[in-house]
Amino acid sequence: MAERIPSGTRDVLPDEMRELRAMTERMREVFERAGYGEVYTPALEYERTYEQDGDMPHPAYRMFDERGNVLILRTDMTVPIARLVVTRYASAEPPLRFCYFAHAYRTVRPQRGQSREFLQAGIELIGGAGPDGTAEVLTVLGDALHAAGLRSFRLGLGDVTLYPALLESVGVPPEPRELILEQLAAGDFVGVERQLQSVELSASERELLLRVPRIRGGPEVLSDLSGPLENAGTGMKAVHGLLPRRTAERVIFDFGLVRSLGYYTGAVFQVYDPAYAEPIGNGGRYDELLGRLGRPLPAVGFALNVERVHIALSAEQRDA
């Protein structure tokens, strides 16, 4: 009797495979038109490559090579492409533009929308600094989603430095600060409130820390800001002002957007579609990662979960 497949994995049958191939081909055309060359990296990476950064997704699979080196199946494509730039493009003049369609592997709790193995589609802009680089990547992201066939998607735009700066400004100690950020990254506002209750804060400080993550909306939420909020709002406004109308009208400013991956340094974004309950993609700036690997360059990119995009597309088509 045949063994069942490992938990968190699945078989893809011909009908779905044809739909996925057609959808990803449309996305690939967008990437290539924007000047992003496709790369593919080994599924296996040395674990020490990922250890250059602290808060990385836990690998689903570890193994040893014949020399005793610890290998892992890649957990994303951002780190491998950063490694590729450092080793294969050490003297190439930036900006460098890469796109990919590749599987990644992570330890997760298997449930709808979460898999150990999943296909990602994305781009990385290496050397694209500041609002201009972020706006370019967001524009390609919107165009790729439109080419895939989605019509109801929205792009959440935030700043990963905002909430940590707020916590530090009111004197939240490092240990509870990390716990609060973990709860916020998971979208657990009840957990955030519980953690804040355990910290010595004034009523106004606690109210501020509970209110800010719930600030979401259009350009109107960027007015009348002060302190760390003003700094983050100014950055978001600069990016928004560089976007073409077709992309700008999709943006939702989200002051509670925090990513669990440790390499993000500024602007971060997530992709939402009402036809799917979880984010179908994410990305942001990671201006320090390449420096830790050996070639300091600013960078920004995104990754789409192809299966989630396909599910959202199918749901939109059924409801049309």
N, C-alpha and C positions, 0 to 999 in steps of 0.2 A: 504494500500500500504506500502511495506517494506521501512524502512528508508535507505538512503545511508550510507555507512561506513564513519567514521570520516576522514577528510582531512589528507593526509600523511600516510594513512594505506591502506592495500590491502588484498584481499583474495588470497590464494594459492591453486590451484586446483590439482587433483590427479597426473596428468602426471608430473607437475613441482615438486610436493612434492616427488615423487619417485626419481627424478633426484637429488634433494637436499639431500635426505636421503643417497643415494649412495655416493655422493660427500663428505658429512660430515663424513660418516663412514670411508672413506679412510684417511681423515685428522685426525680423532680420533686415528686411528691405529698408525700414525706417532707420535702423542703426547704421547701415552702410551708407545711406544717403547723407547722414549727418557726419560721416567721416570716421566712424568707429570700425576698426578692423577686428575681425573675429579671431579669437585665440582659444586654444584648448590646453589645459594643464593636466598633469597626472592626477588621477583620483587619489593616489597615495602621496603624502607629504611627510617629511620628518616632523615628529612631534615638537622638536625644539624650535622649528619655524614658527609655530603657533604660540610657543611659550614666550616669544618676544613681547607679547601683549598679555595683560593680566586677565581681563574679563572676557574670555572667549567662550563660545558655546562648547558644551562638553561633547567630545567626540563619541560617536556611537560604537566605533570599532577601533581597537588597537591591535597591533601585531609586531613581530620582530622580523628583520631581514637576516641574512646569513651571517652578518657581522655583529648582530646583537643590537643594532640601532632600532629605536622605537618608531614605528610608522603608524600613522592614522589615516583613515579616509577623511578627506577634506570636509570641513564643516561649513565652508562658504567659498566664494571665489575671490573675495576682496584680498585676503592675505596671499593666496597663490599668485594673483596678478601683481601685487606689491613685490613679492619675491621675484617674479619674472622681470619686472622693471629693473630691480637692483642687480640681477645677475646677467640679464641678456640685453638690457638697454642702459648700461651703466654710463655711457657717454652720449646717449641720444638727447637731442635738444627737445625740451618740453615746449608745448604740451603734447602728451601722448594720449591717444584715444583707442580704447579696446572695448570690444563687446564679447559676449559669451552666451552659450546655451550648454549647461552642464549640470550634472547631478551633484548634490551635496548630501551629507549624512550627519545627523545629530541625535543625541540622546533626548528623547521627549517622552511625554506620557501619551501613548497612542490613543487618539480619539479623532472625531471628525475634524479635518483641517490640520491635523498634526501627523507628520510622518517621520520615520527615521531616514528615509531616502526620498528626495524630492528634486524635481527639475527646476533650475533657476534660469532666468533670462535677465541679462543686465548689461550695464556699461560701467566703465571706470574712466574718468577724466583725470589724468595724472599731470600735475603742473597747472591746473586751472584754478587760480586763486580767487578768493573773495566772491562777492555777489555775482560777478559775471559768470564764473565757472558753475556756481550753483544754479543760476538761471538757465544756463545751457543744458545741464543735466535734467532739470525739471521739465524743460521744453521737450526734450527727446522722450522723457518718460510719458508725458501726456500724449505725444504723437504715437508712441508705440501702443498705448492702451486703446487709443482710437482706432488704430490700424487692426488691432486684435478683434475689434468689433464692439467693445464696451461703449455704452452711451451714458451711463449714470454715475461713473466713477468720480471721486473727489480726491484731491491731494492735500493731506494734512501737512502743514509747515510749522515747525517749531525750532527751538534752540536748546540743545542739550546742556548748555552751560547755565541756563536760567535758574532752574530750581536748586541745583547745588549751590549757586551763588546766594540765593535767598536763605537757604538753610545755614550757610556759613555766616551770613550777615546778622542773623539773630542769635548766633552762638550755639547752634545744635552741635553737640560733640560728634566726632568722626564715626563712632560705632553705631549709634542710632541713626545717624545721617545715611549710612549705607543701607540700613534696614528700610528706612523710609523710601529711598530711591528704588530699592528692589520692589517694594509694594506698588509704587507709582508706575514702574515699568510694566508690571503685571496688570495694571488697570484696577488695582484693588484699593479703592478710595476709603473703604471701611478700615482696611489695614493701615493706611496712611494716618487716618484719624486716631486709631488706637496707639500707634507708635508716637504720635505727637502728644498724646495725653500723658505719656511716660516721661516727657522731657519738660524741664522747668522753663516755661515761656509765659509771657504776658498774654492776656486775653486778645489783645489786638494783633500780636505776633502770630498766635495760633490761628486766628481768623484769616489773616493774610495767607498763611501757608495752606489753609484748607480751600481758600477761594481761588487762588491763582491757577491750580491745575484744572479748574473747571472753566477757565476763560477760553472760549472757542467761538469763532465766527468770522465775519468778513472784515474788510479794512477798518470798520468802525471800532473794533476792539483795540486797535493800535493807537488810538487817541488818548490824551490825558494820562500818560504813563510817567512814572518817575523811578529813579534808582535802577536796579538790575532789570526791571520790567521795561524801562525806557531803552536801555542798551539793546535788549533782545528785540524789542519792537522796531527799533531803528534798522537793525540788520534784516529783519523780515520784510520791512517796507522797501528796503533797497533792492532785495531780490525780486519782490513782487513788481516793482516798477520796471524791471528789465524783461519781464515775461511778455510774450505776445498775448493778445487778448484771448485767444482760444485756450491758452493754458491758465492765464491769470484768473479767468472766471471759474476755474475748477478748484481754486485754492481755498482751504479753510485754515485760518491761523489757530494754532493749538498750543497754548502755554503749558499744558500738562504733558507734552510729548517728550518722553524720556526713553532712551534706548538702553537695553541691558548690555549690549556689546561695548567693551571698554575703549575701543579705538575712535569713537566719534568725538569731535572737538567743537562743533558749532551747529550750523544749520542741520536739521534732521527732518525727514519726511516719511509719511506713511501713505499708502494707497487704500482707499475704502471704496466699497461698492455696496449699495443697499441689498443687493442680491446675495451677499455673502456676509456672514456674521463676524468674521475675523479680517484683519488687514490682509490684503492680497499682495502687498509688496512694501518695501521700505528702502531707506537709503540715507545718505547724509555726507557731511564733510568728515574726513579723517586726516587732518593736516600733519599729524605727528607719526603715523604708522610707518611710512617709508623711511623716515629718519632713524627709527629704531632698528630697521632692517639694514640700513647702511647708505641710503641716498635721500637726504632731506628734500622732500617736495610736497607741496600742498596737493590735495586730491579730494575728489568727490565722486560718488557713484550711487547706483541703485540696483536692487535685485527684485525681480518679480517671481512669485511662486506660480509656475506655469499651470499646475493643476488647479490652484485656486482661481486663477484668471479664467480658465476653461469652465469651471463650475459656475462662476458668476455670469459668464457669457451665456451659457446654456439656460440659466434661470431667467436672464433678461429676455432671451428669445422666446421662452415659454410664456412669459407675462406680456409680451408685446401684443 
